[in-house]
Amino acid sequence: MAKKDRRGHMQEQIDENLRRVYAQAVEEQVPDRFLKLLEQLRGDGEDVAKANNGDTK
């Protein structure tokens, strides 16, 4: 029975640590270089859509 208690306690610690790491990751800012990359990708996507539609906006 002691093994189950110890295993359950270890599982609780793992759960708590995973929740803590996830919460920290969610709160982090997106690095500027990734934001710039997203802007570039969005711009490329718009250019392709315009070319496919014949749009000259």
All heavy atoms as atom14 arrays in JSON, in Angstrom:
{
  "sequence": "MAKKDRRGHMQEQIDENLRRVYAQAVEEQVPDRFLKLLEQLRGDGEDVAKANNGDTK",
  "atom14_mask": [
    [1, 1, 1, 1, 1, 1, 1, 1, 0, 0, 0, 0, 0, 0],
    [1, 1, 1, 1, 1, 0, 0, 0, 0, 0, 0, 0, 0, 0],
    [1, 1, 1, 1, 1, 1, 1, 1, 1, 0, 0, 0, 0, 0],
    [1, 1, 1, 1, 1, 1, 1, 1, 1, 0, 0, 0, 0, 0],
    [1, 1, 1, 1, 1, 1, 1, 1, 0, 0, 0, 0, 0, 0],
    [1, 1, 1, 1, 1, 1, 1, 1, 1, 1, 1, 0, 0, 0],
    [1, 1, 1, 1, 1, 1, 1, 1, 1, 1, 1, 0, 0, 0],
    [1, 1, 1, 1, 0, 0, 0, 0, 0, 0, 0, 0, 0, 0],
    [1, 1, 1, 1, 1, 1, 1, 1, 1, 1, 0, 0, 0, 0],
    [1, 1, 1, 1, 1, 1, 1, 1, 0, 0, 0, 0, 0, 0],
    [1, 1, 1, 1, 1, 1, 1, 1, 1, 0, 0, 0, 0, 0],
    [1, 1, 1, 1, 1, 1, 1, 1, 1, 0, 0, 0, 0, 0],
    [1, 1, 1, 1, 1, 1, 1, 1, 1, 0, 0, 0, 0, 0],
    [1, 1, 1, 1, 1, 1, 1, 1, 0, 0, 0, 0, 0, 0],
    [1, 1, 1, 1, 1, 1, 1, 1, 0, 0, 0, 0, 0, 0],
    [1, 1, 1, 1, 1, 1, 1, 1, 1, 0, 0, 0, 0, 0],
    [1, 1, 1, 1, 1, 1, 1, 1, 0, 0, 0, 0, 0, 0],
    [1, 1, 1, 1, 1, 1, 1, 1, 0, 0, 0, 0, 0, 0],
    [1, 1, 1, 1, 1, 1, 1, 1, 1, 1, 1, 0, 0, 0],
    [1, 1, 1, 1, 1, 1, 1, 1, 1, 1, 1, 0, 0, 0],
    [1, 1, 1, 1, 1, 1, 1, 0, 0, 0, 0, 0, 0, 0],
    [1, 1, 1, 1, 1, 1, 1, 1, 1, 1, 1, 1, 0, 0],
    [1, 1, 1, 1, 1, 0, 0, 0, 0, 0, 0, 0, 0, 0],
    [1, 1, 1, 1, 1, 1, 1, 1, 1, 0, 0, 0, 0, 0],
    [1, 1, 1, 1, 1, 0, 0, 0, 0, 0, 0, 0, 0, 0],
    [1, 1, 1, 1, 1, 1, 1, 0, 0, 0, 0, 0, 0, 0],
    [1, 1, 1, 1, 1, 1, 1, 1, 1, 0, 0, 0, 0, 0],
    [1, 1, 1, 1, 1, 1, 1, 1, 1, 0, 0, 0, 0, 0],
    [1, 1, 1, 1, 1, 1, 1, 1, 1, 0, 0, 0, 0, 0],
    [1, 1, 1, 1, 1, 1, 1, 0, 0, 0, 0, 0, 0, 0],
    [1, 1, 1, 1, 1, 1, 1, 0, 0, 0, 0, 0, 0, 0],
    [1, 1, 1, 1, 1, 1, 1, 1, 0, 0, 0, 0, 0, 0],
    [1, 1, 1, 1, 1, 1, 1, 1, 1, 1, 1, 0, 0, 0],
    [1, 1, 1, 1, 1, 1, 1, 1, 1, 1, 1, 0, 0, 0],
    [1, 1, 1, 1, 1, 1, 1, 1, 0, 0, 0, 0, 0, 0],
    [1, 1, 1, 1, 1, 1, 1, 1, 1, 0, 0, 0, 0, 0],
    [1, 1, 1, 1, 1, 1, 1, 1, 0, 0, 0, 0, 0, 0],
    [1, 1, 1, 1, 1, 1, 1, 1, 0, 0, 0, 0, 0, 0],
    [1, 1, 1, 1, 1, 1, 1, 1, 1, 0, 0, 0, 0, 0],
    [1, 1, 1, 1, 1, 1, 1, 1, 1, 0, 0, 0, 0, 0],
    [1, 1, 1, 1, 1, 1, 1, 1, 0, 0, 0, 0, 0, 0],
    [1, 1, 1, 1, 1, 1, 1, 1, 1, 1, 1, 0, 0, 0],
    [1, 1, 1, 1, 0, 0, 0, 0, 0, 0, 0, 0, 0, 0],
    [1, 1, 1, 1, 1, 1, 1, 1, 0, 0, 0, 0, 0, 0],
    [1, 1, 1, 1, 0, 0, 0, 0, 0, 0, 0, 0, 0, 0],
    [1, 1, 1, 1, 1, 1, 1, 1, 1, 0, 0, 0, 0, 0],
    [1, 1, 1, 1, 1, 1, 1, 1, 0, 0, 0, 0, 0, 0],
    [1, 1, 1, 1, 1, 1, 1, 0, 0, 0, 0, 0, 0, 0],
    [1, 1, 1, 1, 1, 0, 0, 0, 0, 0, 0, 0, 0, 0],
    [1, 1, 1, 1, 1, 1, 1, 1, 1, 0, 0, 0, 0, 0],
    [1, 1, 1, 1, 1, 0, 0, 0, 0, 0, 0, 0, 0, 0],
    [1, 1, 1, 1, 1, 1, 1, 1, 0, 0, 0, 0, 0, 0],
    [1, 1, 1, 1, 1, 1, 1, 1, 0, 0, 0, 0, 0, 0],
    [1, 1, 1, 1, 0, 0, 0, 0, 0, 0, 0, 0, 0, 0],
    [1, 1, 1, 1, 1, 1, 1, 1, 0, 0, 0, 0, 0, 0],
    [1, 1, 1, 1, 1, 1, 1, 0, 0, 0, 0, 0, 0, 0],
    [1, 1, 1, 1, 1, 1, 1, 1, 1, 0, 0, 0, 0, 0]
  ],
  "atom14_positions": [
    [[0.82, -1.2, 0.0], [0.0, 0.0, 0.0], [0.86, 1.26, 0.0], [0.48, 2.26, -0.57], [-0.91, -0.03, 1.24], [-2.06, 0.91, 1.14], [-3.2, 0.35, -0.11], [-4.67, 1.04, 0.48], [0.0, 0.0, 0.0], [0.0, 0.0, 0.0], [0.0, 0.0, 0.0], [0.0, 0.0, 0.0], [0.0, 0.0, 0.0], [0.0, 0.0, 0.0]],
    [[2.03, 1.19, 0.63], [2.92, 2.34, 0.68], [3.42, 2.71, -0.71], [3.63, 3.88, -1.0], [4.1, 2.06, 1.61], [0.0, 0.0, 0.0], [0.0, 0.0, 0.0], [0.0, 0.0, 0.0], [0.0, 0.0, 0.0], [0.0, 0.0, 0.0], [0.0, 0.0, 0.0], [0.0, 0.0, 0.0], [0.0, 0.0, 0.0], [0.0, 0.0, 0.0]],
    [[3.59, 1.7, -1.56], [4.03, 1.97, -2.93], [2.99, 2.79, -3.68], [3.31, 3.72, -4.4], [4.28, 0.66, -3.69], [5.68, 0.2, -3.7], [5.83, -0.94, -4.66], [7.3, -1.3, -4.77], [7.51, -2.44, -5.66], [0.0, 0.0, 0.0], [0.0, 0.0, 0.0], [0.0, 0.0, 0.0], [0.0, 0.0, 0.0], [0.0, 0.0, 0.0]],
    [[1.72, 2.46, -3.5], [0.65, 3.21, -4.17], [0.6, 4.64, -3.67], [0.41, 5.57, -4.45], [-0.7, 2.52, -3.95], [-0.91, 1.32, -4.81], [-2.33, 0.82, -4.7], [-2.56, -0.35, -5.63], [-3.93, -0.85, -5.53], [0.0, 0.0, 0.0], [0.0, 0.0, 0.0], [0.0, 0.0, 0.0], [0.0, 0.0, 0.0], [0.0, 0.0, 0.0]],
    [[0.77, 4.83, -2.37], [0.76, 6.19, -1.81], [1.92, 7.0, -2.36], [1.76, 8.16, -2.73], [0.83, 6.15, -0.28], [-0.45, 5.63, 0.35], [-1.5, 5.67, -0.32], [-0.39, 5.16, 1.5], [0.0, 0.0, 0.0], [0.0, 0.0, 0.0], [0.0, 0.0, 0.0], [0.0, 0.0, 0.0], [0.0, 0.0, 0.0], [0.0, 0.0, 0.0]],
    [[3.09, 6.37, -2.42], [4.26, 7.07, -2.93], [4.09, 7.38, -4.42], [4.42, 8.47, -4.87], [5.52, 6.22, -2.69], [6.78, 6.97, -2.98], [8.0, 6.26, -2.5], [7.95, 4.84, -2.87], [8.89, 3.97, -2.6], [9.96, 4.35, -1.92], [8.8, 2.72, -2.97], [0.0, 0.0, 0.0], [0.0, 0.0, 0.0], [0.0, 0.0, 0.0]],
    [[3.57, 6.43, -5.15], [3.34, 6.64, -6.58], [2.31, 7.75, -6.8], [2.47, 8.6, -7.67], [2.86, 5.34, -7.24], [2.83, 5.43, -8.74], [2.49, 4.13, -9.38], [3.51, 3.16, -9.06], [3.41, 1.85, -9.3], [2.3, 1.38, -9.84], [4.37, 1.02, -9.0], [0.0, 0.0, 0.0], [0.0, 0.0, 0.0], [0.0, 0.0, 0.0]],
    [[1.27, 7.76, -5.98], [0.25, 8.81, -6.09], [0.83, 10.18, -5.77], [0.52, 11.17, -6.43], [0.0, 0.0, 0.0], [0.0, 0.0, 0.0], [0.0, 0.0, 0.0], [0.0, 0.0, 0.0], [0.0, 0.0, 0.0], [0.0, 0.0, 0.0], [0.0, 0.0, 0.0], [0.0, 0.0, 0.0], [0.0, 0.0, 0.0], [0.0, 0.0, 0.0]],
    [[1.69, 10.23, -4.76], [2.33, 11.5, -4.38], [3.25, 11.98, -5.51], [3.26, 13.18, -5.84], [3.11, 11.33, -3.08], [3.8, 12.58, -2.63], [3.09, 13.69, -2.21], [5.11, 12.91, -2.56], [3.95, 14.64, -1.89], [5.18, 14.19, -2.1], [0.0, 0.0, 0.0], [0.0, 0.0, 0.0], [0.0, 0.0, 0.0], [0.0, 0.0, 0.0]],
    [[3.99, 11.04, -6.1], [4.87, 11.41, -7.22], [4.04, 11.92, -8.4], [4.42, 12.91, -9.03], [5.73, 10.22, -7.64], [6.84, 9.92, -6.66], [7.81, 8.43, -7.0], [7.97, 8.41, -8.74], [0.0, 0.0, 0.0], [0.0, 0.0, 0.0], [0.0, 0.0, 0.0], [0.0, 0.0, 0.0], [0.0, 0.0, 0.0], [0.0, 0.0, 0.0]],
    [[2.93, 11.29, -8.66], [2.06, 11.72, -9.76], [1.53, 13.13, -9.5], [1.46, 13.95, -10.41], [0.89, 10.74, -9.94], [0.03, 11.05, -11.13], [0.76, 10.88, -12.45], [1.56, 9.96, -12.6], [0.53, 11.78, -13.38], [0.0, 0.0, 0.0], [0.0, 0.0, 0.0], [0.0, 0.0, 0.0], [0.0, 0.0, 0.0], [0.0, 0.0, 0.0]],
    [[1.16, 13.42, -8.26], [0.69, 14.77, -7.91], [1.78, 15.79, -8.13], [1.53, 16.89, -8.63], [0.23, 14.8, -6.46], [-1.08, 14.1, -6.21], [-1.46, 14.08, -4.74], [-0.84, 14.83, -3.94], [-2.37, 13.33, -4.38], [0.0, 0.0, 0.0], [0.0, 0.0, 0.0], [0.0, 0.0, 0.0], [0.0, 0.0, 0.0], [0.0, 0.0, 0.0]],
    [[3.02, 15.45, -7.75], [4.13, 16.39, -7.95], [4.37, 16.64, -9.43], [4.61, 17.78, -9.85], [5.41, 15.84, -7.31], [5.43, 15.93, -5.81], [6.73, 15.4, -5.22], [7.32, 14.45, -5.72], [7.18, 16.04, -4.15], [0.0, 0.0, 0.0], [0.0, 0.0, 0.0], [0.0, 0.0, 0.0], [0.0, 0.0, 0.0], [0.0, 0.0, 0.0]],
    [[4.31, 15.57, -10.22], [4.48, 15.73, -11.66], [3.39, 16.62, -12.23], [3.65, 17.54, -13.03], [4.49, 14.35, -12.36], [5.75, 13.57, -11.98], [4.39, 14.5, -13.88], [5.74, 12.13, -12.41], [0.0, 0.0, 0.0], [0.0, 0.0, 0.0], [0.0, 0.0, 0.0], [0.0, 0.0, 0.0], [0.0, 0.0, 0.0], [0.0, 0.0, 0.0]],
    [[2.15, 16.38, -11.83], [1.02, 17.2, -12.3], [1.22, 18.68, -11.95], [1.03, 19.56, -12.79], [-0.29, 16.72, -11.7], [-0.74, 15.37, -12.25], [-0.18, 14.92, -13.27], [-1.65, 14.78, -11.64], [0.0, 0.0, 0.0], [0.0, 0.0, 0.0], [0.0, 0.0, 0.0], [0.0, 0.0, 0.0], [0.0, 0.0, 0.0], [0.0, 0.0, 0.0]],
    [[1.62, 18.94, -10.72], [1.83, 20.32, -10.28], [2.95, 20.98, -11.08], [2.83, 22.15, -11.49], [2.16, 20.35, -8.79], [1.0, 20.04, -7.89], [1.4, 19.92, -6.42], [2.52, 20.33, -6.07], [0.58, 19.41, -5.64], [0.0, 0.0, 0.0], [0.0, 0.0, 0.0], [0.0, 0.0, 0.0], [0.0, 0.0, 0.0], [0.0, 0.0, 0.0]],
    [[4.04, 20.25, -11.3], [5.16, 20.81, -12.05], [4.77, 21.09, -13.5], [5.15, 22.13, -14.05], [6.37, 19.88, -12.0], [7.04, 19.88, -10.64], [6.96, 20.85, -9.91], [7.7, 18.79, -10.31], [0.0, 0.0, 0.0], [0.0, 0.0, 0.0], [0.0, 0.0, 0.0], [0.0, 0.0, 0.0], [0.0, 0.0, 0.0], [0.0, 0.0, 0.0]],
    [[4.03, 20.19, -14.11], [3.6, 20.42, -15.48], [2.67, 21.63, -15.57], [2.78, 22.43, -16.5], [2.9, 19.17, -16.03], [3.81, 18.0, -16.36], [2.98, 16.77, -16.72], [4.76, 18.35, -17.49], [0.0, 0.0, 0.0], [0.0, 0.0, 0.0], [0.0, 0.0, 0.0], [0.0, 0.0, 0.0], [0.0, 0.0, 0.0], [0.0, 0.0, 0.0]],
    [[1.77, 21.76, -14.62], [0.87, 22.93, -14.62], [1.67, 24.22, -14.46], [1.37, 25.23, -15.11], [-0.15, 22.8, -13.49], [-1.24, 21.81, -13.8], [-2.34, 21.84, -12.74], [-3.3, 20.78, -12.97], [-3.32, 19.63, -12.3], [-2.47, 19.41, -11.33], [-4.21, 18.72, -12.57], [0.0, 0.0, 0.0], [0.0, 0.0, 0.0], [0.0, 0.0, 0.0]],
    [[2.67, 24.2, -13.59], [3.49, 25.39, -13.36], [4.26, 25.77, -14.63], [4.29, 26.93, -15.02], [4.47, 25.12, -12.21], [5.23, 26.36, -11.78], [6.17, 26.11, -10.6], [5.55, 25.35, -9.54], [5.97, 24.14, -9.12], [7.01, 23.57, -9.69], [5.37, 23.53, -8.13], [0.0, 0.0, 0.0], [0.0, 0.0, 0.0], [0.0, 0.0, 0.0]],
    [[4.87, 24.79, -15.27], [5.63, 25.06, -16.5], [4.7, 25.59, -17.59], [5.03, 26.54, -18.3], [6.37, 23.78, -16.97], [6.93, 23.95, -18.36], [7.47, 23.43, -15.98], [0.0, 0.0, 0.0], [0.0, 0.0, 0.0], [0.0, 0.0, 0.0], [0.0, 0.0, 0.0], [0.0, 0.0, 0.0], [0.0, 0.0, 0.0], [0.0, 0.0, 0.0]],
    [[3.52, 24.99, -17.73], [2.57, 25.44, -18.74], [2.13, 26.88, -18.46], [2.08, 27.7, -19.38], [1.35, 24.5, -18.77], [0.32, 24.94, -19.78], [0.49, 24.7, -21.14], [-0.83, 25.62, -19.37], [-0.46, 25.11, -22.06], [-1.77, 26.03, -20.28], [-1.59, 25.77, -21.62], [-2.51, 26.19, -22.53], [0.0, 0.0, 0.0], [0.0, 0.0, 0.0]],
    [[1.83, 27.18, -17.22], [1.4, 28.53, -16.86], [2.49, 29.54, -17.17], [2.2, 30.63, -17.68], [1.03, 28.59, -15.38], [0.0, 0.0, 0.0], [0.0, 0.0, 0.0], [0.0, 0.0, 0.0], [0.0, 0.0, 0.0], [0.0, 0.0, 0.0], [0.0, 0.0, 0.0], [0.0, 0.0, 0.0], [0.0, 0.0, 0.0], [0.0, 0.0, 0.0]],
    [[3.74, 29.2, -16.91], [4.84, 30.1, -17.22], [4.97, 30.31, -18.72], [5.2, 31.43, -19.18], [6.15, 29.56, -16.65], [6.24, 29.62, -15.14], [7.46, 28.91, -14.6], [8.14, 28.17, -15.3], [7.75, 29.13, -13.32], [0.0, 0.0, 0.0], [0.0, 0.0, 0.0], [0.0, 0.0, 0.0], [0.0, 0.0, 0.0], [0.0, 0.0, 0.0]],
    [[4.82, 29.24, -19.49], [4.95, 29.34, -20.94], [3.83, 30.21, -21.53], [4.07, 31.0, -22.45], [4.93, 27.95, -21.57], [0.0, 0.0, 0.0], [0.0, 0.0, 0.0], [0.0, 0.0, 0.0], [0.0, 0.0, 0.0], [0.0, 0.0, 0.0], [0.0, 0.0, 0.0], [0.0, 0.0, 0.0], [0.0, 0.0, 0.0], [0.0, 0.0, 0.0]],
    [[2.63, 30.1, -21.0], [1.5, 30.88, -21.49], [1.72, 32.37, -21.24], [1.32, 33.21, -22.05], [0.19, 30.39, -20.83], [-0.95, 31.35, -21.07], [-0.16, 29.0, -21.33], [0.0, 0.0, 0.0], [0.0, 0.0, 0.0], [0.0, 0.0, 0.0], [0.0, 0.0, 0.0], [0.0, 0.0, 0.0], [0.0, 0.0, 0.0], [0.0, 0.0, 0.0]],
    [[2.37, 32.69, -20.14], [2.58, 34.09, -19.78], [3.73, 34.75, -20.53], [3.85, 35.97, -20.54], [2.85, 34.2, -18.27], [1.63, 33.86, -17.44], [1.93, 33.85, -15.95], [3.05, 34.22, -15.56], [1.04, 33.46, -15.18], [0.0, 0.0, 0.0], [0.0, 0.0, 0.0], [0.0, 0.0, 0.0], [0.0, 0.0, 0.0], [0.0, 0.0, 0.0]],
    [[4.58, 33.97, -21.2], [5.74, 34.53, -21.89], [5.3, 35.34, -23.1], [4.31, 35.03, -23.76], [6.67, 33.4, -22.37], [7.41, 32.72, -21.26], [8.32, 31.62, -21.77], [8.48, 31.47, -23.0], [8.89, 30.92, -20.93], [0.0, 0.0, 0.0], [0.0, 0.0, 0.0], [0.0, 0.0, 0.0], [0.0, 0.0, 0.0], [0.0, 0.0, 0.0]],
    [[6.07, 36.38, -23.39], [5.83, 37.2, -24.57], [6.36, 36.46, -25.8], [7.32, 35.71, -25.72], [6.59, 38.53, -24.44], [6.09, 39.42, -23.35], [4.79, 40.09, -23.74], [4.5, 40.31, -24.9], [4.0, 40.41, -22.74], [0.0, 0.0, 0.0], [0.0, 0.0, 0.0], [0.0, 0.0, 0.0], [0.0, 0.0, 0.0], [0.0, 0.0, 0.0]],
    [[5.72, 36.71, -26.94], [6.21, 36.14, -28.19], [7.41, 36.98, -28.62], [7.31, 38.21, -28.68], [5.11, 36.17, -29.27], [5.63, 35.68, -30.6], [3.91, 35.37, -28.81], [0.0, 0.0, 0.0], [0.0, 0.0, 0.0], [0.0, 0.0, 0.0], [0.0, 0.0, 0.0], [0.0, 0.0, 0.0], [0.0, 0.0, 0.0], [0.0, 0.0, 0.0]],
    [[8.55, 36.34, -28.91], [9.74, 37.1, -29.32], [9.48, 37.92, -30.58], [8.72, 37.5, -31.47], [10.78, 36.01, -29.58], [10.32, 34.83, -28.81], [8.82, 34.91, -28.81], [0.0, 0.0, 0.0], [0.0, 0.0, 0.0], [0.0, 0.0, 0.0], [0.0, 0.0, 0.0], [0.0, 0.0, 0.0], [0.0, 0.0, 0.0], [0.0, 0.0, 0.0]],
    [[10.11, 39.08, -30.65], [9.95, 39.98, -31.8], [10.28, 39.3, -33.12], [9.61, 39.52, -34.12], [10.83, 41.23, -31.63], [10.31, 42.16, -30.56], [9.11, 42.09, -30.22], [11.11, 42.97, -30.05], [0.0, 0.0, 0.0], [0.0, 0.0, 0.0], [0.0, 0.0, 0.0], [0.0, 0.0, 0.0], [0.0, 0.0, 0.0], [0.0, 0.0, 0.0]],
    [[11.31, 38.46, -33.12], [11.7, 37.81, -34.38], [10.59, 36.91, -34.91], [10.4, 36.78, -36.11], [13.01, 37.05, -34.23], [12.92, 35.9, -33.26], [14.23, 35.2, -33.08], [14.01, 34.05, -32.23], [14.93, 33.3, -31.76], [16.18, 33.57, -32.05], [14.65, 32.27, -31.01], [0.0, 0.0, 0.0], [0.0, 0.0, 0.0], [0.0, 0.0, 0.0]],
    [[9.82, 36.29, -34.01], [8.69, 35.46, -34.45], [7.55, 36.32, -34.97], [6.89, 35.97, -35.95], [8.2, 34.56, -33.33], [9.16, 33.46, -32.98], [9.32, 33.09, -31.66], [9.91, 32.81, -33.93], [10.2, 32.08, -31.31], [10.79, 31.8, -33.6], [10.94, 31.43, -32.28], [0.0, 0.0, 0.0], [0.0, 0.0, 0.0], [0.0, 0.0, 0.0]],
    [[7.32, 37.46, -34.32], [6.28, 38.37, -34.79], [6.61, 38.88, -36.18], [5.74, 38.96, -37.06], [6.1, 39.52, -33.81], [5.55, 39.14, -32.43], [5.56, 40.36, -31.51], [4.16, 38.55, -32.54], [0.0, 0.0, 0.0], [0.0, 0.0, 0.0], [0.0, 0.0, 0.0], [0.0, 0.0, 0.0], [0.0, 0.0, 0.0], [0.0, 0.0, 0.0]],
    [[7.88, 39.21, -36.42], [8.3, 39.68, -37.74], [8.13, 38.58, -38.78], [7.7, 38.83, -39.9], [9.75, 40.15, -37.69], [9.93, 41.45, -36.94], [11.38, 41.86, -36.87], [11.53, 43.09, -36.01], [12.95, 43.46, -35.83], [0.0, 0.0, 0.0], [0.0, 0.0, 0.0], [0.0, 0.0, 0.0], [0.0, 0.0, 0.0], [0.0, 0.0, 0.0]],
    [[8.47, 37.36, -38.4], [8.31, 36.23, -39.31], [6.85, 36.03, -39.67], [6.5, 35.8, -40.84], [8.9, 34.96, -38.69], [8.77, 33.68, -39.51], [9.48, 33.82, -40.84], [9.34, 32.51, -38.73], [0.0, 0.0, 0.0], [0.0, 0.0, 0.0], [0.0, 0.0, 0.0], [0.0, 0.0, 0.0], [0.0, 0.0, 0.0], [0.0, 0.0, 0.0]],
    [[5.97, 36.12, -38.67], [4.54, 35.99, -38.94], [4.05, 37.08, -39.9], [3.25, 36.81, -40.8], [3.74, 36.03, -37.64], [3.82, 34.79, -36.77], [3.17, 35.05, -35.41], [3.17, 33.61, -37.46], [0.0, 0.0, 0.0], [0.0, 0.0, 0.0], [0.0, 0.0, 0.0], [0.0, 0.0, 0.0], [0.0, 0.0, 0.0], [0.0, 0.0, 0.0]],
    [[4.53, 38.3, -39.7], [4.15, 39.4, -40.59], [4.6, 39.1, -42.02], [3.85, 39.32, -42.97], [4.78, 40.71, -40.12], [4.14, 41.27, -38.88], [4.86, 42.52, -38.38], [5.64, 43.12, -39.16], [4.66, 42.9, -37.22], [0.0, 0.0, 0.0], [0.0, 0.0, 0.0], [0.0, 0.0, 0.0], [0.0, 0.0, 0.0], [0.0, 0.0, 0.0]],
    [[5.82, 38.59, -42.16], [6.34, 38.26, -43.49], [5.5, 37.16, -44.13], [5.16, 37.24, -45.31], [7.79, 37.81, -43.4], [8.76, 38.9, -43.07], [10.17, 38.38, -42.88], [10.41, 37.18, -42.86], [11.12, 39.3, -42.72], [0.0, 0.0, 0.0], [0.0, 0.0, 0.0], [0.0, 0.0, 0.0], [0.0, 0.0, 0.0], [0.0, 0.0, 0.0]],
    [[5.18, 36.15, -43.36], [4.4, 35.04, -43.9], [3.0, 35.49, -44.29], [2.47, 35.06, -45.32], [4.33, 33.9, -42.88], [5.64, 33.17, -42.61], [5.49, 32.22, -41.45], [6.14, 32.47, -43.85], [0.0, 0.0, 0.0], [0.0, 0.0, 0.0], [0.0, 0.0, 0.0], [0.0, 0.0, 0.0], [0.0, 0.0, 0.0], [0.0, 0.0, 0.0]],
    [[2.41, 36.34, -43.48], [1.08, 36.85, -43.82], [1.14, 37.68, -45.1], [0.25, 37.61, -45.94], [0.52, 37.68, -42.68], [0.06, 36.85, -41.51], [-0.53, 37.71, -40.41], [-0.86, 36.88, -39.26], [-0.5, 37.14, -38.02], [0.17, 38.24, -37.74], [-0.83, 36.32, -37.04], [0.0, 0.0, 0.0], [0.0, 0.0, 0.0], [0.0, 0.0, 0.0]],
    [[2.17, 38.48, -45.23], [2.34, 39.29, -46.43], [2.51, 38.43, -47.66], [1.91, 38.68, -48.7], [0.0, 0.0, 0.0], [0.0, 0.0, 0.0], [0.0, 0.0, 0.0], [0.0, 0.0, 0.0], [0.0, 0.0, 0.0], [0.0, 0.0, 0.0], [0.0, 0.0, 0.0], [0.0, 0.0, 0.0], [0.0, 0.0, 0.0], [0.0, 0.0, 0.0]],
    [[3.31, 37.36, -47.55], [3.51, 36.45, -48.68], [2.2, 35.76, -49.03], [1.88, 35.59, -50.21], [4.57, 35.39, -48.34], [5.97, 35.97, -48.27], [6.16, 37.12, -48.72], [6.87, 35.28, -47.76], [0.0, 0.0, 0.0], [0.0, 0.0, 0.0], [0.0, 0.0, 0.0], [0.0, 0.0, 0.0], [0.0, 0.0, 0.0], [0.0, 0.0, 0.0]],
    [[1.43, 35.39, -48.04], [0.14, 34.74, -48.28], [-0.82, 35.66, -49.0], [-1.56, 35.24, -49.89], [0.0, 0.0, 0.0], [0.0, 0.0, 0.0], [0.0, 0.0, 0.0], [0.0, 0.0, 0.0], [0.0, 0.0, 0.0], [0.0, 0.0, 0.0], [0.0, 0.0, 0.0], [0.0, 0.0, 0.0], [0.0, 0.0, 0.0], [0.0, 0.0, 0.0]],
    [[-0.84, 36.93, -48.63], [-1.71, 37.9, -49.29], [-1.28, 38.1, -50.73], [-2.11, 38.2, -51.62], [-1.69, 39.22, -48.53], [-2.39, 39.16, -47.2], [-2.25, 40.45, -46.4], [-1.66, 41.42, -46.93], [-2.71, 40.48, -45.26], [0.0, 0.0, 0.0], [0.0, 0.0, 0.0], [0.0, 0.0, 0.0], [0.0, 0.0, 0.0], [0.0, 0.0, 0.0]],
    [[0.04, 38.15, -50.98], [0.55, 38.32, -52.34], [0.13, 37.15, -53.22], [-0.27, 37.33, -54.36], [2.07, 38.45, -52.33], [2.53, 39.75, -51.67], [1.7, 40.66, -51.52], [3.72, 39.84, -51.31], [0.0, 0.0, 0.0], [0.0, 0.0, 0.0], [0.0, 0.0, 0.0], [0.0, 0.0, 0.0], [0.0, 0.0, 0.0], [0.0, 0.0, 0.0]],
    [[0.2, 35.93, -52.68], [-0.18, 34.75, -53.45], [-1.67, 34.79, -53.74], [-2.1, 34.5, -54.86], [0.2, 33.45, -52.68], [-0.41, 32.23, -53.33], [1.71, 33.32, -52.58], [0.0, 0.0, 0.0], [0.0, 0.0, 0.0], [0.0, 0.0, 0.0], [0.0, 0.0, 0.0], [0.0, 0.0, 0.0], [0.0, 0.0, 0.0], [0.0, 0.0, 0.0]],
    [[-2.48, 35.15, -52.75], [-3.93, 35.22, -52.95], [-4.27, 36.26, -54.01], [-5.13, 36.03, -54.87], [-4.63, 35.54, -51.63], [0.0, 0.0, 0.0], [0.0, 0.0, 0.0], [0.0, 0.0, 0.0], [0.0, 0.0, 0.0], [0.0, 0.0, 0.0], [0.0, 0.0, 0.0], [0.0, 0.0, 0.0], [0.0, 0.0, 0.0], [0.0, 0.0, 0.0]],
    [[-3.6, 37.4, -53.97], [-3.86, 38.44, -54.96], [-3.48, 37.94, -56.36], [-4.19, 38.19, -57.32], [-3.07, 39.7, -54.63], [-3.62, 40.46, -53.46], [-2.76, 41.67, -53.16], [-3.23, 42.38, -51.9], [-2.36, 43.51, -51.56], [0.0, 0.0, 0.0], [0.0, 0.0, 0.0], [0.0, 0.0, 0.0], [0.0, 0.0, 0.0], [0.0, 0.0, 0.0]],
    [[-2.37, 37.26, -56.47], [-1.92, 36.75, -57.77], [-2.91, 35.72, -58.31], [-3.19, 35.7, -59.5], [-0.53, 36.14, -57.64], [0.0, 0.0, 0.0], [0.0, 0.0, 0.0], [0.0, 0.0, 0.0], [0.0, 0.0, 0.0], [0.0, 0.0, 0.0], [0.0, 0.0, 0.0], [0.0, 0.0, 0.0], [0.0, 0.0, 0.0], [0.0, 0.0, 0.0]],
    [[-3.43, 34.89, -57.44], [-4.38, 33.85, -57.87], [-5.72, 34.44, -58.27], [-6.39, 33.91, -59.14], [-4.59, 32.81, -56.77], [-3.37, 31.92, -56.59], [-2.55, 31.78, -57.49], [-3.25, 31.33, -55.42], [0.0, 0.0, 0.0], [0.0, 0.0, 0.0], [0.0, 0.0, 0.0], [0.0, 0.0, 0.0], [0.0, 0.0, 0.0], [0.0, 0.0, 0.0]],
    [[-6.13, 35.54, -57.65], [-7.42, 36.15, -57.93], [-7.34, 37.24, -58.98], [-8.34, 37.79, -59.38], [-8.03, 36.75, -56.65], [-8.42, 35.68, -55.67], [-8.75, 34.57, -56.05], [-8.38, 36.02, -54.39], [0.0, 0.0, 0.0], [0.0, 0.0, 0.0], [0.0, 0.0, 0.0], [0.0, 0.0, 0.0], [0.0, 0.0, 0.0], [0.0, 0.0, 0.0]],
    [[-6.14, 37.6, -59.36], [-5.98, 38.69, -60.31], [-6.27, 40.03, -59.67], [-6.52, 41.01, -60.34], [0.0, 0.0, 0.0], [0.0, 0.0, 0.0], [0.0, 0.0, 0.0], [0.0, 0.0, 0.0], [0.0, 0.0, 0.0], [0.0, 0.0, 0.0], [0.0, 0.0, 0.0], [0.0, 0.0, 0.0], [0.0, 0.0, 0.0], [0.0, 0.0, 0.0]],
    [[-6.25, 40.1, -58.35], [-6.54, 41.31, -57.59], [-5.33, 42.23, -57.65], [-4.21, 41.82, -57.48], [-6.86, 40.95, -56.15], [-7.51, 42.09, -55.4], [-7.68, 43.15, -56.01], [-7.84, 41.9, -54.22], [0.0, 0.0, 0.0], [0.0, 0.0, 0.0], [0.0, 0.0, 0.0], [0.0, 0.0, 0.0], [0.0, 0.0, 0.0], [0.0, 0.0, 0.0]],
    [[-5.55, 43.51, -57.89], [-4.44, 44.47, -57.99], [-4.5, 45.52, -56.9], [-4.06, 46.64, -57.09], [-4.44, 45.14, -59.37], [-5.71, 45.78, -59.54], [-4.19, 44.14, -60.47], [0.0, 0.0, 0.0], [0.0, 0.0, 0.0], [0.0, 0.0, 0.0], [0.0, 0.0, 0.0], [0.0, 0.0, 0.0], [0.0, 0.0, 0.0], [0.0, 0.0, 0.0]],
    [[-5.07, 45.19, -55.76], [-5.18, 46.16, -54.66], [-3.85, 46.65, -54.21], [-2.89, 46.04, -54.04], [-5.91, 45.54, -53.47], [-7.37, 45.43, -53.7], [-8.01, 44.9, -52.42], [-9.45, 44.59, -52.63], [-10.05, 43.97, -51.49], [0.0, 0.0, 0.0], [0.0, 0.0, 0.0], [0.0, 0.0, 0.0], [0.0, 0.0, 0.0], [0.0, 0.0, 0.0]]
  ]
}
